[in-house]
């Protein structure tokens, strides 16, 4: 991923998870106005839309006066509960801090009101940390209109050629396309990778660390981690696989089935120093990315004592902060 002068972010489901606050506010208004049976998932699918559009999608109501009244009720409830029910995603603070340390300018473009974002952001960052925040009250036409992005660029004196916009929804992808800036999709929300891939993009990433790593680089990282662990394993040293394994890892091979890193470590202790394979191949490794997981598959061929052993391996890796990957599940089968 190349470097940009300006990084602009959507807020909800991109930088932060305020879904519980949003759900609470919608449920409050919907219940007061006689709309029952609308699920949390239905509400979450509207995140990214304006409040008026969200209420219309959820209720079928089209009268502007009614939608405005619902919006007013939502705003009043949000003042009471939103900040307390919003949290940064695990990697957000580190990623934003790293961008600032590199000299980049950063901003937020959201259909959320600016004062709500500012109240939450000021709890974590200095008041001048974000170079520009554009909220719903700052634009005549919200996303997918490019107005918010272009307004931020005008105030920052930036160009579309040196700007990256990050968001989780189709609306974000459409706004970036309309503004003429590069787009990086982030899979924190309810929108699937396939939905974002329809639009021009420089990448679709499991989380914000995609700023630093493209899909190709992520896949190469997973394969490189596995290759190094496999190399040490064939020399009788399981430490790399132990280090890569998550605390709740599940390990399955034709002989054993284990749960938890402690059990896996004990199992590997009985093998340590007993394996010495100088000739082996990792054949056709492939990686499939989705949300914060990567599924690695490959065939393994080992030559030992004049015999050839062939097995197939499937491993599920899960990403942590700043591209730190851990193995959640390992499955070996005989070919």
C-alpha positions as CSV (number, residue, x, y, z in Angstrom):
1,X,0.0,0.0,0.0
2,X,1.5,3.3,-1.0
3,X,1.7,6.3,1.3
4,X,-0.9,9.2,1.1
5,X,-0.7,12.8,2.3
6,X,-4.3,12.6,3.7
7,X,-6.3,9.8,5.2
8,X,-10.0,10.3,5.6
9,X,-12.2,7.8,7.6
10,X,-15.8,7.0,8.0
11,X,-16.6,6.7,11.7
12,X,-19.2,4.0,12.5
13,X,-17.9,0.5,11.8
14,X,-14.6,1.9,10.5
15,X,-12.9,3.7,13.4
16,X,-15.3,2.8,16.1
17,X,-18.1,0.4,17.1
18,X,-21.1,2.5,18.3
19,X,-23.5,-0.2,17.2
20,X,-24.9,-0.8,20.7
21,X,-25.5,2.9,21.2
22,X,-27.2,3.1,17.8
23,X,-29.4,0.1,18.4
24,X,-30.4,1.5,21.8
25,X,-31.4,4.8,20.3
26,X,-33.4,3.3,17.4
27,X,-35.1,0.8,19.7
28,X,-36.1,3.7,22.0
29,X,-37.7,5.7,19.2
30,X,-39.2,2.8,17.4
31,X,-40.8,1.5,20.5
32,X,-42.2,4.9,21.4
33,X,-43.9,5.1,18.0
34,X,-45.4,1.6,17.9
35,X,-42.8,-0.2,15.8
36,X,-42.1,-3.6,17.4
37,X,-40.3,-6.6,16.1
38,X,-37.5,-4.8,14.3
39,X,-34.3,-6.8,15.1
40,X,-30.9,-5.5,16.1
41,X,-29.5,-6.9,12.8
42,X,-32.0,-4.9,10.8
43,X,-31.0,-1.8,12.6
44,X,-27.3,-2.5,12.2
45,X,-27.7,-2.9,8.4
46,X,-28.8,0.8,8.2
47,X,-25.6,2.1,9.9
48,X,-24.0,4.6,7.5
49,X,-27.3,6.0,6.2
50,X,-28.6,9.3,7.4
51,X,-31.0,9.0,10.3
52,X,-34.0,10.0,8.1
53,X,-33.1,7.3,5.5
54,X,-32.6,4.7,8.3
55,X,-36.0,5.4,9.8
56,X,-37.6,5.2,6.4
57,X,-35.9,1.8,5.7
58,X,-36.9,0.4,9.0
59,X,-40.5,1.7,9.2
60,X,-41.5,2.2,5.6
61,X,-42.4,5.8,6.5
62,X,-41.9,8.4,3.8
63,X,-43.4,11.6,5.2
64,X,-40.5,14.0,5.8
65,X,-42.2,15.6,8.8
66,X,-42.6,12.2,10.5
67,X,-39.0,11.2,9.7
68,X,-37.7,14.5,11.1
69,X,-39.6,13.9,14.3
70,X,-38.1,10.5,14.7
71,X,-34.7,11.9,14.0
72,X,-35.2,14.5,16.7
73,X,-36.2,11.9,19.2
74,X,-33.1,9.8,18.3
75,X,-30.8,12.8,18.8
76,X,-32.1,13.5,22.2
77,X,-31.6,9.9,23.3
78,X,-28.2,9.8,21.7
79,X,-27.1,12.7,23.9
80,X,-27.7,10.4,26.9
81,X,-26.3,7.1,25.8
82,X,-24.2,7.2,22.7
83,X,-20.7,8.0,24.0
84,X,-21.0,5.5,26.8
85,X,-21.8,2.8,24.3
86,X,-19.1,3.5,21.7
87,X,-15.6,2.0,21.6
88,X,-12.6,2.2,19.3
89,X,-11.8,-0.9,17.4
90,X,-8.7,-2.6,18.9
91,X,-6.2,-1.3,16.3
92,X,-7.7,2.2,15.8
93,X,-5.6,4.2,18.2
94,X,-2.3,2.5,17.2
95,X,-3.0,3.0,13.4
96,X,-4.1,6.6,13.8
97,X,-1.1,7.4,16.0
98,X,1.3,5.8,13.5
99,X,-0.2,7.8,10.6
100,X,0.3,11.1,12.6
101,X,3.8,10.1,13.5
102,X,4.5,9.7,9.8
103,X,3.3,13.2,9.1
104,X,0.0,12.4,7.5
105,X,-3.1,14.5,8.0
106,X,-6.2,12.6,9.1
107,X,-9.9,13.4,9.1
108,X,-13.4,11.9,9.6
109,X,-16.3,12.1,7.2
110,X,-19.5,10.8,8.8
111,X,-23.3,10.9,8.7
112,X,-23.0,11.2,12.5
113,X,-23.2,14.6,14.0
114,X,-19.7,16.2,14.5
115,X,-20.3,17.1,18.1
116,X,-21.0,13.5,18.9
117,X,-17.8,12.3,17.3
118,X,-15.9,15.1,19.0
119,X,-17.2,14.3,22.4
120,X,-16.1,10.7,22.0
121,X,-12.7,11.4,20.3
122,X,-11.7,14.0,22.9
123,X,-11.7,11.2,25.5
124,X,-8.8,9.5,23.7
125,X,-7.0,12.1,21.6
126,X,-5.9,15.8,22.0
127,X,-8.4,18.3,20.6
128,X,-6.2,19.0,17.5
129,X,-5.4,15.4,16.7
130,X,-7.9,15.2,13.8
131,X,-7.2,17.7,11.2
132,X,-10.8,17.8,10.0
133,X,-14.1,16.3,11.1
134,X,-17.1,16.6,8.8
135,X,-20.4,15.6,10.3
136,X,-24.0,15.5,9.2
137,X,-24.5,19.2,10.1
138,X,-21.7,20.3,7.9
139,X,-23.1,19.2,4.5
140,X,-26.2,19.7,2.5
141,X,-25.9,16.3,0.9
142,X,-24.6,13.4,3.0
143,X,-22.8,10.4,1.6
144,X,-22.9,8.9,-1.0
145,X,-22.5,12.5,-2.1
146,X,-18.8,13.4,-2.3
147,X,-19.6,16.8,-0.6
148,X,-18.1,15.8,2.8
149,X,-14.9,14.4,1.3
150,X,-14.4,17.4,-1.0
151,X,-15.1,19.8,1.9
152,X,-12.4,18.2,3.9
153,X,-9.9,18.3,1.1
154,X,-10.7,22.0,0.4
155,X,-10.1,22.9,4.1
156,X,-6.9,20.8,4.2
157,X,-5.5,22.1,0.9
158,X,-5.2,18.5,-0.3
159,X,-5.6,16.8,-3.7
160,X,-7.7,13.8,-4.6
161,X,-4.6,12.1,-6.0
162,X,-3.0,12.0,-2.6
163,X,-6.0,11.1,-0.5
164,X,-7.2,7.7,0.7
165,X,-10.7,7.3,2.0
166,X,-11.5,4.3,4.3
167,X,-15.0,3.0,5.0
168,X,-17.0,-0.1,5.7
169,X,-20.1,0.3,3.5
170,X,-21.3,0.6,0.0
171,X,-22.2,4.2,0.7
172,X,-18.6,4.9,1.6
173,X,-17.4,3.2,-1.6
174,X,-19.8,5.3,-3.6
175,X,-18.7,8.5,-1.9
176,X,-15.1,7.8,-2.6
177,X,-15.8,7.0,-6.2
178,X,-17.8,10.2,-6.7
179,X,-15.0,12.3,-5.1
180,X,-12.4,10.7,-7.2
181,X,-10.2,9.5,-4.3
182,X,-8.8,6.1,-3.7
183,X,-10.9,3.8,-1.5
184,X,-9.9,1.1,1.0
185,X,-12.7,-1.1,2.3
186,X,-12.7,-2.2,6.0
187,X,-14.6,-5.3,7.0
188,X,-15.5,-4.2,10.5
189,X,-19.2,-3.8,9.7
190,X,-22.1,-5.8,8.2
191,X,-21.1,-5.3,4.5
192,X,-19.5,-8.3,2.9
193,X,-16.2,-8.2,0.9
194,X,-18.1,-9.0,-2.3
195,X,-20.4,-6.0,-1.9
196,X,-17.4,-3.6,-1.7
197,X,-15.4,-5.3,-4.4
198,X,-17.9,-4.0,-7.0
199,X,-16.6,-0.5,-6.6
200,X,-13.1,0.9,-7.4
201,X,-10.7,0.1,-4.5
202,X,-7.1,-0.2,-3.7
203,X,-7.9,-3.0,-1.2
204,X,-10.4,-4.7,1.0
205,X,-8.9,-5.3,4.5
206,X,-10.0,-7.1,7.6
207,X,-9.3,-4.0,9.7
208,X,-7.5,-0.7,9.6
209,X,-4.0,-2.2,9.4
210,X,-4.9,-2.6,5.7
211,X,-3.5,0.9,5.4
212,X,-0.1,-0.6,5.7
213,X,-0.7,-4.0,4.0
214,X,-2.4,-4.8,0.7
215,X,-4.4,-8.1,0.2
216,X,-1.4,-9.5,-1.6
217,X,0.9,-8.5,1.2
218,X,-1.4,-10.0,3.8
219,X,-1.5,-13.3,2.0
220,X,2.3,-13.3,1.6
221,X,2.6,-12.6,5.3
222,X,0.5,-15.6,6.3
223,X,2.4,-17.9,4.0
224,X,5.8,-16.6,5.2
225,X,4.7,-17.2,8.8
226,X,3.8,-20.7,8.0
227,X,6.9,-21.4,6.0
228,X,9.2,-20.3,8.8
229,X,7.2,-22.4,11.4
230,X,7.3,-25.4,9.1
231,X,11.0,-25.0,8.6
232,X,11.6,-25.1,12.4
233,X,9.2,-27.9,12.8
234,X,11.1,-30.1,10.4
235,X,14.2,-29.5,12.5
236,X,12.5,-30.8,15.6
237,X,11.6,-27.3,17.0
238,X,7.9,-26.6,17.5
239,X,8.4,-23.2,19.1
240,X,7.3,-21.1,16.1
241,X,4.0,-23.0,15.8
242,X,3.5,-22.6,19.6
243,X,4.2,-18.8,19.3
244,X,1.8,-18.5,16.4
245,X,-1.1,-20.3,18.2
246,X,-3.9,-18.5,19.9
247,X,-4.7,-19.3,23.5
248,X,-7.9,-21.1,22.4
249,X,-6.4,-22.9,19.4
250,X,-7.9,-26.1,18.1
251,X,-5.5,-28.7,16.7
252,X,-6.6,-31.8,14.8
253,X,-4.6,-34.4,13.0
254,X,-5.2,-38.1,12.2
255,X,-4.1,-39.2,15.6
256,X,-5.0,-36.5,18.1
257,X,-7.5,-33.7,18.7
258,X,-6.6,-30.9,21.1
259,X,-8.1,-27.7,22.4
260,X,-6.1,-24.8,23.9
261,X,-2.5,-23.6,23.7
262,X,-1.6,-25.4,26.9
263,X,-2.6,-28.8,25.6
264,X,-0.9,-28.1,22.3
265,X,2.3,-27.1,24.0
266,X,2.3,-30.3,26.1
267,X,1.7,-32.4,22.9
268,X,4.6,-30.7,21.1
269,X,6.9,-31.2,24.1
270,X,6.7,-35.0,23.4
271,X,7.8,-34.4,19.8
272,X,10.5,-31.8,20.4
273,X,13.9,-32.9,19.0
274,X,12.5,-36.1,17.5
275,X,11.8,-34.8,14.0
276,X,14.6,-34.3,11.4
277,X,13.4,-33.8,7.9
278,X,15.8,-32.2,5.5
279,X,13.7,-32.6,2.3
280,X,10.1,-31.4,2.3
281,X,7.8,-29.3,0.2
282,X,5.0,-26.9,0.9
283,X,2.9,-27.3,-2.2
284,X,0.5,-24.7,-3.7
285,X,-0.3,-22.6,-0.6
286,X,-3.4,-20.5,-1.0
287,X,-4.9,-17.9,1.4
288,X,-8.6,-16.8,1.5
289,X,-9.3,-13.6,3.4
290,X,-12.6,-12.6,5.0
291,X,-13.3,-10.2,7.9
292,X,-10.4,-10.7,10.4
293,X,-9.6,-14.2,9.4
294,X,-7.3,-15.9,6.8
295,X,-7.7,-19.5,5.8
296,X,-4.5,-21.1,4.6
297,X,-4.5,-24.4,2.7
298,X,-1.6,-26.4,1.3
299,X,-0.2,-29.9,0.6
300,X,2.8,-31.0,2.5
301,X,5.3,-33.6,1.2
302,X,8.2,-34.9,3.4
303,X,10.9,-37.4,2.5
304,X,12.3,-39.4,5.5
305,X,14.0,-42.8,5.8
306,X,13.4,-43.5,2.1
307,X,9.7,-42.9,2.4
308,X,7.5,-40.1,1.2
309,X,4.7,-38.7,3.4
310,X,1.9,-36.6,2.0
311,X,-0.6,-34.6,4.0
312,X,-3.0,-31.7,3.6
313,X,-3.1,-28.8,6.0
314,X,-5.8,-26.2,6.6
315,X,-5.3,-23.5,9.1
316,X,-7.5,-20.6,10.2
317,X,-5.5,-17.5,11.2
318,X,-7.1,-14.6,13.0
319,X,-5.7,-11.0,13.0
320,X,-5.0,-8.9,16.0
321,X,-3.7,-5.3,16.4
322,X,-1.3,-4.1,13.7
323,X,-1.3,-7.2,11.6
324,X,-0.5,-9.7,14.3
325,X,-1.8,-13.1,13.2
326,X,-2.5,-16.1,15.4
327,X,-3.6,-19.6,14.4
328,X,-7.1,-20.4,15.7
329,X,-7.5,-23.9,14.1
330,X,-5.1,-26.4,12.5
331,X,-6.3,-29.5,10.6
332,X,-4.0,-32.1,9.1
333,X,-5.3,-35.0,7.0
334,X,-3.5,-37.8,5.1
335,X,-3.5,-37.6,1.3
